[in-house]
Amino acid sequence: MADLNLQEIRDTLILVAHEAGRMILSANPTDISQGTKLNSADIVTETDKAVETLVSSRLSKTYPSFAFVGEETYKPGMQVTTAPTFIVDPIDGTTNFVHGLPEACISLGFAVDRIPTIGVVYNPYQDKLYTAIRGQGAYLTLGAVWGLEGGKGRVSKLPLSKNPAPLKGLDTCLVATEWGNSRDGNNYEVKTQVFKKLCGSKATGGAMVHSIRSMGSAALNLCAVAAGQLDAYWEGGCWAWDVCAGWAILAEAGGLMVNGNPGDWEPKIDGRKYLAVRGAPSGQKEIVEEFWKVIGDGRMEYGS
């Protein structure tokens, strides 16, 4: 990694993210063609494909020796290797995009040795840019394209609080989850049981979390955990391109990523099961263990 100019790569990804953001903003979701992949909840649009083509062409021209894994060009069996790899979701939050809900983003990750190393996540609707380089911190830049602070944007180090509160228990937590696009079988049953138990009262054996949020984008969920706006995010079924960039940002904000199934403290980038916990002076390990107890004997299983 010593011979890689990580700052230059990060800056290139920011430029590409802004260009892709302009493409997304110029699209009218009500007029573009769309189709489905797995089922009616697994949507892909012509804009997803066009943005990935833009991103891959820009990155392959600048860094022709780096590998590239993108959602819309992925083929079953493709693996993230130890080589320097761009891992890209052209529009994370496609369902929000087609409904006109402004919670969608470009998620541009860069991994080395299968470790999320650079993350750039950009929501063009709100001009929110999240960035991180491994070992160099995580940041939110707000309003740069809109001209805030003379075009530099308002830059905040993550987490947003200078003194994050300790994590004291799930009953003090705001938790993010997603339904996913598979709505039957074992994984769906595990998820719905966990959702029920997270929200249930202590009297009924539940965790009684403050509430559950679903932003509709794994990358934005992870960025909200990194910012300290969410306490945890539990997910099963998403892919490396959904989490690589957000994972890099989370880690640099002091957050913790473990397996979404109990017992594994070192999840794989393409393991498809994740539990993210915000940075805190204490309580991260305890929150993970309490969450795993909520899951109990249930196990999510996803193929690659």
C-alpha positions as CSV (number, residue, x, y, z in Angstrom):
1,M,0.0,0.0,0.0
2,A,3.0,2.3,0.5
3,D,3.4,2.9,-3.2
4,L,-0.3,4.0,-3.6
5,N,-1.1,7.6,-3.5
6,L,-4.3,7.3,-1.5
7,Q,-5.0,11.0,-1.3
8,E,-4.8,11.3,-5.1
9,I,-7.2,8.3,-5.4
10,R,-9.6,9.9,-2.9
11,D,-9.5,13.2,-4.8
12,T,-10.2,11.4,-8.1
13,L,-13.1,9.5,-6.6
14,I,-14.6,12.8,-5.3
15,L,-14.4,14.3,-8.8
16,V,-16.1,11.2,-10.3
17,A,-18.7,11.3,-7.6
18,H,-19.6,14.9,-8.3
19,E,-19.8,14.1,-12.1
20,A,-22.0,11.1,-11.4
21,G,-24.1,13.3,-9.1
22,R,-24.8,15.7,-11.9
23,M,-25.9,12.8,-14.1
24,I,-28.3,11.6,-11.4
25,L,-29.8,15.0,-10.8
26,S,-30.4,15.5,-14.5
27,A,-32.4,12.3,-14.7
28,N,-36.2,12.3,-14.3
29,P,-37.0,9.1,-12.6
30,T,-40.6,9.2,-13.8
31,D,-39.4,9.2,-17.5
32,I,-36.5,6.7,-17.5
33,S,-36.8,3.0,-18.3
34,Q,-36.5,0.6,-15.4
35,G,-36.5,-3.1,-14.9
36,T,-36.0,-5.7,-12.2
37,K,-33.4,-8.3,-11.4
38,L,-34.4,-10.7,-8.6
39,N,-38.0,-9.5,-8.2
40,S,-40.3,-6.4,-8.2
41,A,-38.4,-5.0,-5.2
42,D,-35.0,-5.4,-6.9
43,I,-35.0,-2.4,-9.3
44,V,-32.4,-1.3,-11.8
45,T,-32.7,1.8,-14.1
46,E,-30.9,3.0,-17.2
47,T,-29.4,5.7,-14.9
48,D,-27.8,3.0,-12.7
49,K,-26.2,1.6,-15.8
50,A,-25.2,4.9,-17.3
51,V,-23.6,6.1,-14.0
52,E,-21.6,2.9,-13.7
53,T,-20.4,3.2,-17.3
54,L,-19.3,6.8,-16.5
55,V,-17.5,5.7,-13.3
56,S,-15.8,2.7,-14.7
57,S,-14.6,4.6,-17.8
58,R,-13.1,7.5,-15.7
59,L,-11.4,5.1,-13.2
60,S,-10.1,2.7,-15.8
61,K,-8.5,5.5,-17.8
62,T,-6.8,7.0,-14.7
63,Y,-5.9,3.7,-13.0
64,P,-5.8,1.0,-15.7
65,S,-4.0,-1.6,-13.5
66,F,-6.6,-1.5,-10.7
67,A,-9.5,-4.0,-10.6
68,F,-13.1,-2.9,-10.8
69,V,-16.2,-4.5,-9.2
70,G,-19.5,-2.7,-9.9
71,E,-23.1,-3.7,-9.1
72,E,-24.4,-3.4,-12.7
73,T,-21.4,-5.3,-14.3
74,Y,-21.1,-8.0,-11.6
75,K,-21.3,-11.6,-12.8
76,P,-22.0,-14.5,-10.4
77,G,-18.8,-15.9,-9.1
78,M,-16.8,-12.7,-9.3
79,Q,-14.6,-12.2,-6.3
80,V,-12.9,-9.3,-4.5
81,T,-9.3,-10.2,-4.6
82,T,-6.3,-8.8,-2.6
83,A,-5.4,-6.5,-5.6
84,P,-6.2,-2.8,-5.4
85,T,-9.9,-2.7,-6.3
86,F,-12.5,-0.1,-6.9
87,I,-15.9,-1.3,-5.5
88,V,-18.7,0.7,-6.8
89,D,-22.5,1.1,-6.5
90,P,-23.6,3.7,-9.1
91,I,-26.9,4.5,-7.2
92,D,-27.2,3.0,-3.8
93,G,-30.9,3.6,-2.9
94,T,-32.3,2.9,-6.4
95,T,-35.8,2.4,-5.0
96,N,-35.7,5.8,-3.3
97,F,-34.4,7.2,-6.6
98,V,-37.3,5.9,-8.7
99,H,-39.8,7.2,-6.1
100,G,-38.2,10.6,-6.0
101,L,-37.1,10.3,-2.4
102,P,-33.9,12.2,-2.0
103,E,-32.0,9.5,0.0
104,A,-29.8,8.0,-2.7
105,C,-26.1,8.2,-3.3
106,I,-23.1,7.3,-5.3
107,S,-20.9,4.8,-3.3
108,L,-17.3,4.6,-4.4
109,G,-15.1,2.3,-2.4
110,F,-11.4,1.3,-2.8
111,A,-10.1,-1.8,-1.2
112,V,-6.5,-3.1,-0.8
113,D,-5.9,-6.7,0.5
114,R,-9.7,-6.9,0.8
115,I,-9.7,-4.1,3.4
116,P,-11.9,-1.0,2.8
117,T,-9.2,1.7,2.4
118,I,-10.9,4.7,0.8
119,G,-14.6,5.6,0.9
120,V,-16.4,8.3,-1.0
121,V,-20.2,8.5,-0.6
122,Y,-22.1,11.4,-2.2
123,N,-25.8,12.3,-1.9
124,P,-26.3,14.8,-4.7
125,Y,-29.8,15.7,-3.6
126,Q,-28.5,17.1,-0.3
127,D,-24.9,17.9,-1.4
128,K,-23.5,15.7,1.3
129,L,-20.1,14.2,0.7
130,Y,-18.7,11.6,3.1
131,T,-15.0,10.7,2.7
132,A,-12.3,8.7,4.4
133,I,-8.8,7.4,3.9
134,R,-7.6,4.6,6.1
135,G,-5.6,6.1,8.9
136,Q,-6.5,9.7,8.1
137,G,-10.0,10.2,9.5
138,A,-13.5,10.5,8.1
139,Y,-15.2,13.7,7.1
140,L,-18.5,15.2,6.0
141,T,-18.5,18.1,3.5
142,L,-21.8,19.8,3.2
143,G,-22.8,22.2,0.5
144,A,-19.6,22.5,-1.6
145,V,-21.4,22.3,-4.9
146,W,-24.0,24.7,-3.6
147,G,-21.3,27.2,-2.9
148,L,-21.3,27.1,0.9
149,E,-18.2,28.5,2.6
150,G,-17.0,30.0,-0.7
151,G,-17.4,26.7,-2.5
152,K,-15.3,24.7,0.0
153,G,-18.4,23.4,1.8
154,R,-18.8,23.1,5.5
155,V,-16.3,20.4,6.6
156,S,-16.9,18.4,9.8
157,K,-14.8,15.5,11.2
158,L,-16.8,12.4,12.0
159,P,-18.3,11.5,14.3
160,L,-20.1,14.9,14.4
161,S,-20.0,15.0,18.2
162,K,-16.6,15.9,19.7
163,N,-17.5,13.8,22.8
164,P,-19.6,10.8,21.7
165,A,-21.7,9.4,24.5
166,P,-21.0,5.9,25.8
167,L,-23.2,3.1,24.5
168,K,-25.3,1.9,27.4
169,G,-27.6,-0.7,25.9
170,L,-30.0,-1.3,23.0
171,D,-32.8,0.3,24.9
172,T,-31.0,3.7,24.4
173,C,-30.2,3.0,20.7
174,L,-31.6,4.2,17.4
175,V,-31.0,1.2,15.0
176,A,-31.1,1.0,11.2
177,T,-32.2,-2.1,9.4
178,E,-33.5,-2.9,5.9
179,W,-36.1,-5.3,4.6
180,G,-34.0,-6.2,1.5
181,N,-35.4,-7.5,-1.7
182,S,-35.9,-11.2,-0.7
183,R,-39.2,-11.4,1.1
184,D,-39.5,-15.1,1.9
185,G,-37.5,-18.1,3.2
186,N,-35.2,-18.4,6.2
187,N,-33.5,-15.0,5.9
188,Y,-36.8,-13.2,5.8
189,E,-38.0,-15.1,8.9
190,V,-34.8,-14.3,10.8
191,K,-35.0,-10.6,9.9
192,T,-38.7,-10.2,10.9
193,Q,-38.1,-12.0,14.2
194,V,-35.2,-9.8,15.0
195,F,-37.1,-6.7,14.0
196,K,-39.9,-7.8,16.3
197,K,-37.6,-8.5,19.2
198,L,-35.7,-5.2,18.8
199,C,-38.8,-3.2,19.1
200,G,-40.7,-5.3,21.7
201,S,-41.1,-4.2,25.3
202,K,-38.8,-5.5,28.0
203,A,-41.8,-7.2,29.6
204,T,-42.2,-9.4,26.5
205,G,-38.5,-10.2,26.2
206,G,-37.8,-7.4,23.7
207,A,-34.9,-5.0,23.5
208,M,-37.1,-1.9,23.4
209,V,-34.8,0.1,21.1
210,H,-35.7,3.8,20.7
211,S,-36.8,3.0,17.2
212,I,-35.8,1.5,13.9
213,R,-34.9,3.5,10.8
214,S,-34.5,2.3,7.1
215,M,-32.8,4.9,4.9
216,G,-33.0,2.6,1.9
217,S,-29.3,2.8,1.3
218,A,-26.6,0.7,3.0
219,A,-24.0,3.4,2.3
220,L,-26.1,6.2,3.8
221,N,-27.0,4.0,6.8
222,L,-23.3,3.3,7.4
223,C,-22.5,7.0,7.1
224,A,-25.2,7.9,9.6
225,V,-23.7,5.4,12.0
226,A,-20.2,6.9,11.3
227,A,-21.7,10.4,12.0
228,G,-23.2,9.2,15.3
229,Q,-26.7,9.9,14.1
230,L,-27.5,6.2,14.3
231,D,-26.2,3.9,17.0
232,A,-26.1,0.7,15.0
233,Y,-27.0,-0.8,11.6
234,W,-27.8,-4.5,11.0
235,E,-28.0,-5.9,7.5
236,G,-28.1,-9.1,5.6
237,G,-28.1,-9.6,1.8
238,C,-26.2,-6.5,0.6
239,W,-23.0,-6.8,-1.3
240,A,-19.4,-5.5,-1.2
241,W,-20.4,-2.5,-3.4
242,D,-23.1,-1.5,-0.9
243,V,-20.7,-1.4,2.1
244,C,-17.1,-0.9,1.0
245,A,-17.1,2.9,1.0
246,G,-19.3,3.2,4.0
247,W,-17.2,0.7,5.9
248,A,-14.1,2.7,5.3
249,I,-15.9,5.9,6.6
250,L,-17.3,4.0,9.6
251,A,-13.9,2.6,10.6
252,E,-12.2,6.0,10.4
253,A,-14.9,7.5,12.6
254,G,-14.2,5.0,15.3
255,G,-17.0,2.7,14.4
256,L,-16.9,-1.1,14.6
257,M,-18.0,-3.6,11.9
258,V,-18.7,-7.2,12.9
259,N,-20.7,-10.0,11.3
260,G,-24.4,-9.8,11.2
261,N,-24.6,-13.4,12.4
262,P,-23.4,-13.9,16.0
263,G,-19.8,-14.8,16.9
264,D,-17.7,-13.4,14.1
265,W,-15.7,-10.2,15.0
266,E,-13.9,-10.1,11.7
267,P,-16.4,-10.1,8.8
268,K,-15.3,-10.3,5.2
269,I,-15.9,-7.4,2.8
270,D,-18.1,-9.7,0.7
271,G,-19.6,-11.7,3.5
272,R,-23.1,-10.1,2.9
273,K,-23.9,-10.0,6.7
274,Y,-23.0,-7.0,8.7
275,L,-23.5,-5.2,12.0
276,A,-22.1,-1.7,12.3
277,V,-21.8,0.2,15.7
278,R,-21.0,3.8,16.1
279,G,-17.8,5.1,17.7
280,A,-18.0,5.5,21.5
281,P,-15.7,5.7,24.4
282,S,-17.2,2.5,25.8
283,G,-19.9,0.0,25.2
284,Q,-19.3,-1.1,21.6
285,K,-18.5,-4.7,22.4
286,E,-21.4,-4.9,24.9
287,I,-23.8,-3.6,22.3
288,V,-22.6,-6.2,19.8
289,E,-23.0,-9.0,22.2
290,E,-26.5,-7.7,23.3
291,F,-27.5,-7.5,19.6
292,W,-26.2,-11.0,18.9
293,K,-28.4,-12.3,21.9
294,V,-31.4,-10.7,20.2
295,I,-30.6,-12.7,17.1
296,G,-30.3,-15.8,19.2
297,D,-30.1,-19.1,17.2
298,G,-31.2,-17.5,13.9
299,R,-28.7,-17.3,11.2
300,M,-28.8,-15.5,7.8
301,E,-27.3,-17.3,4.9
302,Y,-26.4,-15.7,1.6
303,G,-24.5,-16.9,-1.4
304,S,-21.9,-15.0,-3.3
